[in-house]
Amino acid sequence: MSATRARTRSGLLTLPALAMFVVFAVVPLGGAVILSLTRWDGLGEISWEGFGNWTEVLGDPVTGNALVLTVKIMVFSWVVQTPISLLLGVFTAGTQRYRAVLAVLYFLPLLLSSAAVAIAFKAVLDPNFGLGGVPGLGFLSLDWLGDPDLVLYVVIFVIAWQFVPFHTLLYQAAVRQIPASLYEAADIDGAGRVKQFRYITLPQLRNTIITSSTLMVTGSLTYFDVVFVLTGGGPGNATRLLPLDMYLTGFSANDMGKASVLAVILVVTGLALAFSLTKYTGFVRMRSQQEGL
Amino acid sequence: MKTAVGSPRPLLAMALAVLMTGVAACGTSGPRQAGTASAAGGDAGGPSAWIISGVTAKAFQNSFGSWNAAHPGQKFAIQEFANDPYKQKIRTAVGAKQAPTLIYGWGGGVLTSYVAAGAVEDISDLAEDPAVKKRFLPSIAAVGKVDGKTYALPNNGVKPVVIYYNKDLFAKIGAQPPKTWNELMALVPKFNAAGIAPFTVSGQAKWPLLPWLAYLIDRIGGPRVMNDITAGKPNAWSDPAVTEATTKIQELVKAGGFVKGFSSISTDSGADVALLYTGKAAMTLGLPATYQTIKTANPKFISDGKLGYVPFPAVEGGKGDPANVVGNPSNFWSISSAATPEQKQAAREYIKNDLLNDKYAADLLAVGNVPPVEGAEDAIAKSDDPAYYSMIYEVAKKAPNFQLSLDQALAPEAGDKLLTTLQQVFLEEITPEQFATTMNATISG
């Protein structure tokens, strides 16, 4: 009896959050779905278009290209960022000399806004007046942002530079939660550093790795500001990621209908990814890694 | 808006923004009488105007300042915006019927879309007023017309695109600036042999590439080709003049006509123009902003007479008049249809009496913008660089055809496509034929 009442009451407590979610997430989402079936240039009348936008967008090679680029960015970002932030996190969680000073340096990019990061890198990568222009560093004078084959990796690097500190912070906090007794026991058993990392640190970080990966993977669907300022989607369509494609279609080409189609595709992909990640990694069960301690 | 999109949930933010403008567009223009009319920039229902920040903002501020002092009952509320945010904000505002009384614009496809949406007033009667009509250069004022009616009048300097060159570098290899396309192509190997890049261009920003296409199309095929395209004739991009123009662009790229890595060069802090005055590149094709950038960054380069300027060369056998120019004829004021009758009246009187009057024109010239007014010769003769300003003035005044920048002349969707597709031409990623096919797809009536 009292259990039922408690459940009802706790259900009521979710109402404010639910209301916010409906007003700021579900309703606009519905708006985007409806807009995706219309033709609107942002100025005149909105006219019904049916599924014309959908067939056009799905048949457009630029959309396919944007999807491939987004997947590439997602995979490469994960592959690059995870090991770096894991190792940095473990390092900064320790008690070595100068650790605090180094940690501050590592976390510095976290304090900078994305636009500032992008503008700074744009200046640094300028072939004539950037790093390549410094005497002795001429070999760095590459066509970083202008070579369609190279620019994607430059973007991945800049994104990693910006986001590694955040994930490092996650790992640092998680490593500090690992009971010291585990390492003490391992020491007695004669396990070296590498083995301790492999058999204690990594398993203990399981949930953090999943959290960090989910953030990275779903986050890579929304990389916008850095890429927008750094390359504007260029050269050609070489960095026209899905979110960028959506923005440019909506606010540069003023085609709200097609932009909404892209927005819906983004939402569906993002939700599918987040669901499958949490489902198949066993994250939903929230199993403790410290059972039996 | 930009920052909202940059946050981790751009789609929600965007959907919300779209939804909100939709809701606002459906509502009445109720909140405009009270102090809440801040969205429209006006206070107490007075007229308003949004202007673009930068060196020219002062001329605008002065003009509205003196108007406001003389007309306390019709004071304009002024808000300043940076260029790119303005372009996005004004579209949302116009769509939501929350635009300022005076709408700042570029003419072309955007103006046409305003007219189609009934967002701007027909001011043909005002333009025909003798006092107004004789003030503006006809070639510039014509850009404010849609289907023979005037919807916009010039408010800023003329901005023709010409070739700027470094005289020292030409002297070094003993050459003259090119008068024809073949001369230009002949200069390329000479400069490259001397270790100098023939042209600098910001390929990263995309739009600096547009004048190359626009000029070549005009020189080869005449204004008809571009007119067909803007009129939306089927397959207009397949015109032989367009194919020849894109072919010539790729020949120039292949010959090493542009500085190495030009597609990485941005316009930020004038990195493209810096190559010209630091002696690394001989020429650049640019708007008068090129001159202003050099004047700010390295005034000695100009005062020592090292900066040269010539019109875009003729193309051998081309149909276009070599006196035709490409660029931004000017900027323009339109009157918002959503404004109250009192606001519209104030805007009309301002345009009639104060827009580009002598003081305004002098202010523009003082910051390096040549005003699009008749009889500016005397003022130019007294300016700090008469030779340059009169060249710009004459080029604009005598041009049989002044082609508006293509991204502005076309409808927004086609303009956006053109920027990307033309960049791919410069990168040699696509052939001239593929360019024509891709662009033809934007013409669908």
Contacts between the chains, C-beta under 8 A, distances in Angstrom:
chain1	res1	chain2	res2	distance
A	24	B	12	6.7
A	24	B	16	6.9
A	25	B	12	5.7
A	27	B	19	7.3
A	28	B	12	5.5
A	28	B	15	3.6
A	28	B	16	4.4
A	28	B	18	7.9
A	28	B	19	5.4
A	29	B	12	7.2
A	29	B	15	6.2
A	31	B	15	5.3
A	31	B	16	7.8
A	31	B	18	6.6
A	31	B	19	4.1
A	31	B	22	7.3
A	32	B	11	7.0
A	32	B	14	7.8
A	32	B	15	4.1
A	32	B	18	7.3
A	35	B	15	7.8
A	35	B	18	6.3
A	41	B	113	6.4
A	41	B	412	7.2
A	42	B	21	7.6
A	42	B	91	5.5
A	42	B	92	6.9
A	42	B	95	5.0
A	43	B	91	6.8
A	43	B	94	6.1
A	43	B	95	4.8
A	43	B	113	5.7
A	43	B	114	7.0
A	43	B	116	8.0
A	43	B	117	4.3
A	43	B	119	6.5
A	44	B	113	7.5
A	44	B	116	6.3
A	44	B	117	4.0
A	46	B	22	7.6
A	114	B	6	5.9
A	115	B	6	7.2
A	119	B	268	7.0
A	122	B	266	5.7
A	122	B	268	6.2
A	123	B	268	6.9
A	123	B	269	7.3
A	125	B	264	6.8
A	126	B	264	6.8
A	126	B	265	6.8
A	126	B	266	7.0
A	126	B	271	5.4
A	127	B	260	7.1
A	127	B	261	3.7
A	127	B	264	5.1
A	127	B	265	6.8
A	128	B	259	7.6
A	128	B	261	7.6
A	128	B	265	7.1
A	128	B	271	6.7
A	128	B	274	7.5
A	128	B	275	6.0
A	128	B	280	6.7
A	129	B	271	5.5
A	129	B	274	6.6
A	141	B	261	7.3
A	142	B	261	7.5
A	143	B	260	7.5
A	143	B	261	4.2
A	143	B	263	6.7
A	143	B	264	5.0
A	144	B	264	5.7
A	145	B	204	6.0
A	145	B	263	7.5
A	145	B	264	4.4
A	145	B	266	7.9
A	146	B	203	6.1
A	146	B	204	6.5
A	146	B	261	5.7
A	146	B	262	6.9
A	146	B	263	2.9
A	146	B	264	3.6
A	146	B	265	7.5
A	146	B	427	7.8
A	147	B	263	7.5
A	147	B	264	7.7
A	148	B	427	6.4
A	148	B	429	6.6
A	219	B	8	6.8
A	222	B	8	5.6
A	222	B	9	7.0
A	222	B	10	5.6
A	222	B	11	7.9
A	224	B	5	6.0
A	224	B	6	5.8
A	224	B	10	5.4
A	225	B	2	7.9
A	225	B	5	7.5
A	225	B	6	3.4
A	228	B	6	7.7
A	231	B	204	7.4
A	232	B	204	7.4
A	232	B	205	7.7
A	232	B	206	7.0
A	233	B	420	7.4
A	234	B	204	6.6
A	234	B	206	6.4
A	234	B	263	7.7
A	234	B	420	7.1
A	234	B	423	5.8
A	235	B	203	7.0
A	235	B	204	7.3
A	235	B	263	4.9
A	235	B	423	5.6
A	235	B	424	7.7
A	235	B	427	5.6
A	236	B	420	6.2
A	236	B	423	5.5
A	236	B	424	4.2
A	236	B	427	5.9
A	236	B	429	5.4
A	237	B	420	6.1
A	237	B	424	7.8
A	240	B	420	7.8
A	243	B	10	5.6
A	243	B	11	7.6
A	246	B	10	7.7
A	246	B	11	7.1
A	246	B	14	7.3
A	247	B	5	6.1
A	247	B	10	7.2
A	247	B	14	7.4
A	248	B	416	6.3
A	249	B	416	7.9
A	250	B	14	6.6
A	250	B	18	7.7
A	251	B	1	7.9
A	251	B	88	5.4
A	251	B	91	7.9
A	252	B	412	7.0
A	252	B	416	4.6
A	253	B	412	5.5
A	253	B	413	4.2
A	253	B	415	7.7
A	253	B	416	3.9
A	253	B	417	7.2
A	254	B	91	6.8
A	254	B	113	7.9
A	254	B	412	4.2
A	254	B	413	6.6
A	255	B	412	8.0
A	255	B	413	5.5
A	256	B	18	6.1
A	259	B	14	7.6
A	260	B	15	7.5
A	260	B	18	7.5
A	263	B	11	4.5
A	263	B	14	6.4
A	263	B	15	6.2
A	266	B	11	5.4
A	267	B	11	5.8
